[in-house]
Amino acid sequence: MAEAHLIIRVQAEEIYFNQEEQDKIKALREKAAKEKQEQYCEEHKYHCFRCGLKSLVEVQKGNIAIDICVNENCGAVHLDPGELETILKDSGLINNVRNSILNVFK
Ligand SMILES: [Zn+2]
């Protein structure tokens, strides 16, 4: 009877240690994944979402800064959150932005 009790206790400790090790492994994996993602984001910071080249130029117009891809075969325009709404509210700003974009290719 006492033996059976001992066996159960040892198994419980093994489960505890395994869980602790698993938690450590999980934490290390999560840390590595986070660092990998941060490194990827840093490396691709100025890359165009469309053509993938490191070709973004920031054009400041009024109170918004728009990232424009200067790759001649692309020309994608990147907007930060809220910038589209700002542009749509002001039709004059749309023309300013359009002219700024066209000037980049002149
Ligand atoms: Zn591009």
Backbone and ligand atoms as CSV (ligand in chain L), in Angstrom:
chain,resi,resn,atom,element,x,y,z
A,1,MET,N,N,0.837,-1.207,0.000
A,1,MET,CA,C,0.000,0.000,0.000
A,1,MET,C,C,0.870,1.255,0.000
A,2,ALA,N,N,1.944,1.223,0.862
A,2,ALA,CA,C,2.861,2.362,0.950
A,2,ALA,C,C,3.623,2.532,-0.359
A,3,GLU,N,N,3.983,1.404,-1.001
A,3,GLU,CA,C,4.696,1.446,-2.280
A,3,GLU,C,C,3.876,2.148,-3.356
A,4,ALA,N,N,2.646,1.757,-3.384
A,4,ALA,CA,C,1.751,2.353,-4.384
A,4,ALA,C,C,1.658,3.858,-4.204
A,5,HIS,N,N,1.645,4.291,-2.973
A,5,HIS,CA,C,1.572,5.721,-2.658
A,5,HIS,C,C,2.824,6.441,-3.174
A,6,LEU,N,N,4.015,5.793,-2.932
A,6,LEU,CA,C,5.297,6.359,-3.359
A,6,LEU,C,C,5.349,6.514,-4.878
A,7,ILE,N,N,4.919,5.506,-5.570
A,7,ILE,CA,C,4.930,5.541,-7.037
A,7,ILE,C,C,4.099,6.714,-7.555
A,8,ILE,N,N,2.966,6.891,-6.990
A,8,ILE,CA,C,2.089,7.982,-7.406
A,8,ILE,C,C,2.773,9.335,-7.187
A,9,ARG,N,N,3.488,9.467,-6.038
A,9,ARG,CA,C,4.164,10.718,-5.720
A,9,ARG,C,C,5.281,11.027,-6.729
A,10,VAL,N,N,6.068,10.002,-7.064
A,10,VAL,CA,C,7.159,10.184,-8.026
A,10,VAL,C,C,6.599,10.608,-9.380
A,11,GLN,N,N,5.537,9.986,-9.776
A,11,GLN,CA,C,4.938,10.335,-11.066
A,11,GLN,C,C,4.445,11.773,-11.081
A,12,ALA,N,N,3.899,12.196,-9.939
A,12,ALA,CA,C,3.404,13.571,-9.849
A,12,ALA,C,C,4.558,14.555,-9.985
A,13,GLU,N,N,5.724,14.252,-9.371
A,13,GLU,CA,C,6.896,15.127,-9.489
A,13,GLU,C,C,7.405,15.161,-10.929
A,14,GLU,N,N,7.401,14.006,-11.575
A,14,GLU,CA,C,7.847,13.959,-12.974
A,14,GLU,C,C,6.954,14.833,-13.856
A,15,ILE,N,N,5.672,14.762,-13.591
A,15,ILE,CA,C,4.729,15.587,-14.362
A,15,ILE,C,C,5.016,17.062,-14.104
A,16,TYR,N,N,5.309,17.396,-12.802
A,16,TYR,CA,C,5.608,18.780,-12.442
A,16,TYR,C,C,6.835,19.279,-13.193
A,17,PHE,N,N,7.934,18.468,-13.150
A,17,PHE,CA,C,9.162,18.895,-13.815
A,17,PHE,C,C,8.960,18.989,-15.327
A,18,ASN,N,N,8.251,18.028,-15.860
A,18,ASN,CA,C,8.004,18.064,-17.293
A,18,ASN,C,C,7.241,19.321,-17.685
A,19,GLN,N,N,6.263,19.663,-16.879
A,19,GLN,CA,C,5.474,20.867,-17.166
A,19,GLN,C,C,6.348,22.110,-17.079
A,20,GLU,N,N,7.241,22.129,-16.047
A,20,GLU,CA,C,8.147,23.278,-15.880
A,20,GLU,C,C,9.090,23.398,-17.078
A,21,GLU,N,N,9.639,22.238,-17.512
A,21,GLU,CA,C,10.526,22.238,-18.676
A,21,GLU,C,C,9.772,22.656,-19.935
A,22,GLN,N,N,8.566,22.148,-20.041
A,22,GLN,CA,C,7.747,22.502,-21.214
A,22,GLN,C,C,7.464,24.001,-21.251
A,23,ASP,N,N,7.208,24.572,-20.060
A,23,ASP,CA,C,6.958,26.011,-19.990
A,23,ASP,C,C,8.190,26.801,-20.415
A,24,LYS,N,N,9.387,26.319,-19.965
A,24,LYS,CA,C,10.644,26.992,-20.332
A,24,LYS,C,C,10.857,26.928,-21.845
A,25,ILE,N,N,10.635,25.731,-22.398
A,25,ILE,CA,C,10.800,25.539,-23.848
A,25,ILE,C,C,9.830,26.438,-24.611
A,26,LYS,N,N,8.587,26.481,-24.131
A,26,LYS,CA,C,7.556,27.311,-24.767
A,26,LYS,C,C,7.946,28.790,-24.718
A,27,ALA,N,N,8.451,29.228,-23.546
A,27,ALA,CA,C,8.867,30.627,-23.385
A,27,ALA,C,C,10.029,30.954,-24.321
A,28,LEU,N,N,11.002,30.030,-24.430
A,28,LEU,CA,C,12.154,30.244,-25.307
A,28,LEU,C,C,11.721,30.304,-26.779
A,29,ARG,N,N,10.790,29.426,-27.140
A,29,ARG,CA,C,10.292,29.414,-28.528
A,29,ARG,C,C,9.553,30.713,-28.851
A,30,GLU,N,N,8.738,31.160,-27.886
A,30,GLU,CA,C,7.985,32.404,-28.094
A,30,GLU,C,C,8.926,33.597,-28.210
A,31,LYS,N,N,9.996,33.589,-27.382
A,31,LYS,CA,C,10.989,34.672,-27.416
A,31,LYS,C,C,11.703,34.676,-28.771
A,32,ALA,N,N,12.094,33.484,-29.229
A,32,ALA,CA,C,12.793,33.366,-30.508
A,32,ALA,C,C,11.902,33.811,-31.661
A,33,ALA,N,N,10.619,33.420,-31.607
A,33,ALA,CA,C,9.673,33.801,-32.662
A,33,ALA,C,C,9.472,35.312,-32.679
A,34,LYS,N,N,9.383,35.914,-31.493
A,34,LYS,CA,C,9.193,37.363,-31.383
A,34,LYS,C,C,10.404,38.102,-31.940
A,35,GLU,N,N,11.609,37.603,-31.560
A,35,GLU,CA,C,12.846,38.234,-32.040
A,35,GLU,C,C,12.972,38.100,-33.555
A,36,LYS,N,N,12.571,36.942,-34.071
A,36,LYS,CA,C,12.635,36.698,-35.510
A,36,LYS,C,C,11.687,37.656,-36.241
A,37,GLN,N,N,10.493,37.831,-35.680
A,37,GLN,CA,C,9.506,38.728,-36.290
A,37,GLN,C,C,9.995,40.176,-36.251
A,38,GLU,N,N,10.587,40.589,-35.105
A,38,GLU,CA,C,11.106,41.956,-34.985
A,38,GLU,C,C,12.227,42.193,-35.984
A,39,GLN,N,N,13.090,41.181,-36.140
A,39,GLN,CA,C,14.197,41.279,-37.100
A,39,GLN,C,C,13.650,41.398,-38.523
A,40,TYR,N,N,12.637,40.593,-38.835
A,40,TYR,CA,C,12.023,40.623,-40.169
A,40,TYR,C,C,11.408,41.996,-40.441
A,41,CYS,N,N,10.681,42.524,-39.445
A,41,CYS,CA,C,10.033,43.831,-39.593
A,41,CYS,C,C,11.075,44.919,-39.818
A,42,GLU,N,N,12.180,44.857,-39.063
A,42,GLU,CA,C,13.232,45.866,-39.190
A,42,GLU,C,C,13.869,45.790,-40.582
A,43,GLU,N,N,14.139,44.577,-41.049
A,43,GLU,CA,C,14.776,44.381,-42.359
A,43,GLU,C,C,13.882,44.836,-43.512
A,44,HIS,N,N,12.551,44.724,-43.318
A,44,HIS,CA,C,11.623,45.024,-44.408
A,44,HIS,C,C,10.868,46.332,-44.223
A,45,LYS,N,N,11.362,47.148,-43.318
A,45,LYS,CA,C,10.703,48.403,-42.950
A,45,LYS,C,C,10.362,49.291,-44.157
A,46,TYR,N,N,11.295,49.431,-45.063
A,46,TYR,CA,C,11.089,50.341,-46.198
A,46,TYR,C,C,10.852,49.583,-47.505
A,47,HIS,N,N,10.374,48.352,-47.359
A,47,HIS,CA,C,10.065,47.568,-48.555
A,47,HIS,C,C,8.605,47.783,-48.949
A,48,CYS,N,N,8.372,47.868,-50.246
A,48,CYS,CA,C,7.020,48.035,-50.775
A,48,CYS,C,C,6.220,46.746,-50.587
A,49,PHE,N,N,4.963,46.868,-50.184
A,49,PHE,CA,C,4.131,45.675,-49.996
A,49,PHE,C,C,3.784,45.036,-51.330
A,50,ARG,N,N,3.871,45.813,-52.408
A,50,ARG,CA,C,3.436,45.326,-53.721
A,50,ARG,C,C,4.561,44.662,-54.517
A,51,CYS,N,N,5.693,45.386,-54.684
A,51,CYS,CA,C,6.780,44.822,-55.501
A,51,CYS,C,C,7.875,44.185,-54.652
A,52,GLY,N,N,7.880,44.463,-53.348
A,52,GLY,CA,C,8.835,43.833,-52.447
A,52,GLY,C,C,10.199,44.493,-52.397
A,53,LEU,N,N,10.416,45.540,-53.226
A,53,LEU,CA,C,11.719,46.206,-53.232
A,53,LEU,C,C,11.820,47.209,-52.094
A,54,LYS,N,N,13.064,47.518,-51.734
A,54,LYS,CA,C,13.298,48.541,-50.705
A,54,LYS,C,C,13.284,49.884,-51.424
A,55,SER,N,N,12.075,50.360,-51.721
A,55,SER,CA,C,11.950,51.502,-52.625
A,55,SER,C,C,10.937,52.537,-52.154
A,56,LEU,N,N,10.688,52.599,-50.862
A,56,LEU,CA,C,9.703,53.553,-50.370
A,56,LEU,C,C,10.333,54.901,-50.039
A,57,VAL,N,N,9.641,55.956,-50.485
A,57,VAL,CA,C,10.059,57.319,-50.187
A,57,VAL,C,C,8.880,58.004,-49.510
A,58,GLU,N,N,9.171,58.709,-48.428
A,58,GLU,CA,C,8.100,59.385,-47.704
A,58,GLU,C,C,7.905,60.788,-48.269
A,59,VAL,N,N,6.653,61.100,-48.616
A,59,VAL,CA,C,6.307,62.423,-49.126
A,59,VAL,C,C,5.368,63.073,-48.120
A,60,GLN,N,N,5.780,64.211,-47.600
A,60,GLN,CA,C,4.969,64.920,-46.609
A,60,GLN,C,C,4.061,65.906,-47.338
A,61,LYS,N,N,2.758,65.786,-47.071
A,61,LYS,CA,C,1.803,66.739,-47.658
A,61,LYS,C,C,0.816,67.138,-46.579
A,62,GLY,N,N,0.819,68.445,-46.270
A,62,GLY,CA,C,-0.047,68.900,-45.198
A,62,GLY,C,C,0.324,68.197,-43.911
A,63,ASN,N,N,-0.663,67.593,-43.271
A,63,ASN,CA,C,-0.365,66.906,-42.005
A,63,ASN,C,C,-0.261,65.398,-42.165
A,64,ILE,N,N,-0.132,64.949,-43.411
A,64,ILE,CA,C,0.057,63.503,-43.585
A,64,ILE,C,C,1.339,63.191,-44.349
A,65,ALA,N,N,1.938,62.085,-44.006
A,65,ALA,CA,C,3.144,61.597,-44.665
A,65,ALA,C,C,2.784,60.302,-45.382
A,66,ILE,N,N,2.956,60.323,-46.697
A,66,ILE,CA,C,2.585,59.158,-47.499
A,66,ILE,C,C,3.853,58.485,-48.016
A,67,ASP,N,N,3.885,57.161,-47.912
A,67,ASP,CA,C,5.010,56.407,-48.464
A,67,ASP,C,C,4.675,55.996,-49.889
A,68,ILE,N,N,5.565,56.369,-50.796
A,68,ILE,CA,C,5.355,56.056,-52.208
A,68,ILE,C,C,6.498,55.181,-52.696
A,69,CYS,N,N,6.158,54.155,-53.461
A,69,CYS,CA,C,7.169,53.278,-54.052
A,69,CYS,C,C,7.721,53.960,-55.299
A,70,VAL,N,N,9.040,54.143,-55.356
A,70,VAL,CA,C,9.655,54.835,-56.486
A,70,VAL,C,C,10.098,53.868,-57.592
A,71,ASN,N,N,9.795,52.609,-57.429
A,71,ASN,CA,C,10.047,51.636,-58.506
A,71,ASN,C,C,9.126,51.992,-59.679
A,72,GLU,N,N,9.717,52.300,-60.835
A,72,GLU,CA,C,8.945,52.740,-62.008
A,72,GLU,C,C,7.863,51.750,-62.427
A,73,ASN,N,N,8.112,50.467,-62.190
A,73,ASN,CA,C,7.139,49.446,-62.589
A,73,ASN,C,C,6.074,49.198,-61.533
A,74,CYS,N,N,6.114,49.955,-60.448
A,74,CYS,CA,C,5.167,49.716,-59.366
A,74,CYS,C,C,4.377,50.984,-59.041
A,75,GLY,N,N,4.968,51.873,-58.243
A,75,GLY,CA,C,4.293,53.126,-57.903
A,75,GLY,C,C,3.212,53.007,-56.851
A,76,ALA,N,N,3.233,51.952,-56.087
A,76,ALA,CA,C,2.219,51.766,-55.038
A,76,ALA,C,C,2.302,52.885,-54.002
A,77,VAL,N,N,1.150,53.229,-53.467
A,77,VAL,CA,C,1.066,54.260,-52.437
A,77,VAL,C,C,0.661,53.582,-51.129
A,78,HIS,N,N,1.455,53.812,-50.102
A,78,HIS,CA,C,1.186,53.216,-48.790
A,78,HIS,C,C,0.599,54.280,-47.869
A,79,LEU,N,N,-0.498,53.948,-47.251
A,79,LEU,CA,C,-1.120,54.874,-46.309
A,79,LEU,C,C,-1.107,54.271,-44.914
A,80,ASP,N,N,-0.832,55.112,-43.926
A,80,ASP,CA,C,-0.897,54.673,-42.535
A,80,ASP,C,C,-2.351,54.710,-42.092
A,81,PRO,N,N,-2.670,54.033,-40.988
A,81,PRO,CA,C,-4.058,54.050,-40.508
A,81,PRO,C,C,-4.574,55.475,-40.318
A,82,GLY,N,N,-5.747,55.731,-40.858
A,82,GLY,CA,C,-6.383,57.040,-40.696
A,82,GLY,C,C,-6.068,58.031,-41.803
A,83,GLU,N,N,-5.010,57.758,-42.594
A,83,GLU,CA,C,-4.615,58.711,-43.646
A,83,GLU,C,C,-5.612,58.748,-44.796
A,84,LEU,N,N,-6.181,57.611,-45.137
A,84,LEU,CA,C,-7.170,57.582,-46.220
A,84,LEU,C,C,-8.371,58.452,-45.851
A,85,GLU,N,N,-8.826,58.339,-44.611
A,85,GLU,CA,C,-9.958,59.145,-44.147
A,85,GLU,C,C,-9.614,60.628,-44.221
A,86,THR,N,N,-8.393,60.975,-43.848
A,86,THR,CA,C,-7.939,62.369,-43.901
A,86,THR,C,C,-7.959,62.879,-45.344
A,87,ILE,N,N,-7.480,62.068,-46.256
A,87,ILE,CA,C,-7.443,62.457,-47.668
A,87,ILE,C,C,-8.866,62.616,-48.213
A,88,LEU,N,N,-9.739,61.665,-47.893
A,88,LEU,CA,C,-11.106,61.697,-48.417
A,88,LEU,C,C,-11.912,62.899,-47.893
A,89,LYS,N,N,-11.550,63.388,-46.704
A,89,LYS,CA,C,-12.251,64.537,-46.136
A,89,LYS,C,C,-11.899,65.827,-46.868
A,90,ASP,N,N,-10.742,65.854,-47.494
A,90,ASP,CA,C,-10.240,67.085,-48.090
A,90,ASP,C,C,-9.911,66.861,-49.579
A,91,SER,N,N,-10.811,67.317,-50.469
A,91,SER,CA,C,-10.601,67.074,-51.899
A,91,SER,C,C,-9.384,67.830,-52.419
A,92,GLY,N,N,-9.069,68.983,-51.823
A,92,GLY,CA,C,-7.882,69.739,-52.224
A,92,GLY,C,C,-6.625,68.953,-51.934
A,93,LEU,N,N,-6.668,68.245,-50.818
A,93,LEU,CA,C,-5.518,67.432,-50.421
A,93,LEU,C,C,-5.309,66.286,-51.411
A,94,ILE,N,N,-6.402,65.755,-51.947
A,94,ILE,CA,C,-6.291,64.669,-52.932
A,94,ILE,C,C,-5.476,65.150,-54.134
A,95,ASN,N,N,-5.792,66.370,-54.614
A,95,ASN,CA,C,-5.042,66.915,-55.754
A,95,ASN,C,C,-3.583,67.145,-55.391
A,96,ASN,N,N,-3.342,67.656,-54.182
A,96,ASN,CA,C,-1.964,67.881,-53.736
A,96,ASN,C,C,-1.182,66.574,-53.694
A,97,VAL,N,N,-1.833,65.559,-53.156
A,97,VAL,CA,C,-1.182,64.261,-53.044
A,97,VAL,C,C,-0.926,63.687,-54.437
A,98,ARG,N,N,-1.924,63.801,-55.305
A,98,ARG,CA,C,-1.788,63.282,-56.671
A,98,ARG,C,C,-0.610,63.964,-57.379
A,99,ASN,N,N,-0.526,65.297,-57.235
A,99,ASN,CA,C,0.574,66.031,-57.854
A,99,ASN,C,C,1.920,65.628,-57.265
A,100,SER,N,N,1.948,65.414,-55.954
A,100,SER,CA,C,3.193,64.988,-55.301
A,100,SER,C,C,3.660,63.650,-55.847
A,101,ILE,N,N,2.697,62.756,-56.014
A,101,ILE,CA,C,3.017,61.415,-56.517
A,101,ILE,C,C,3.533,61.509,-57.945
A,102,LEU,N,N,2.841,62.320,-58.766
A,102,LEU,CA,C,3.270,62.450,-60.169
A,102,LEU,C,C,4.642,63.103,-60.253
A,103,ASN,N,N,4.926,64.060,-59.351
A,103,ASN,CA,C,6.225,64.734,-59.366
A,103,ASN,C,C,7.389,63.803,-59.045
A,104,VAL,N,N,7.105,62.778,-58.256
A,104,VAL,CA,C,8.147,61.814,-57.908
A,104,VAL,C,C,8.666,61.116,-59.164
A,105,PHE,N,N,7.785,60.922,-60.135
A,105,PHE,CA,C,8.171,60.195,-61.363
A,105,PHE,C,C,8.685,61.106,-62.469
A,106,LYS,N,N,8.719,62.425,-62.207
A,106,LYS,CA,C,9.231,63.342,-63.240
A,106,LYS,C,C,10.744,63.400,-63.228
L,1,ZN,ZN,ZN,6.583,48.879,-55.181
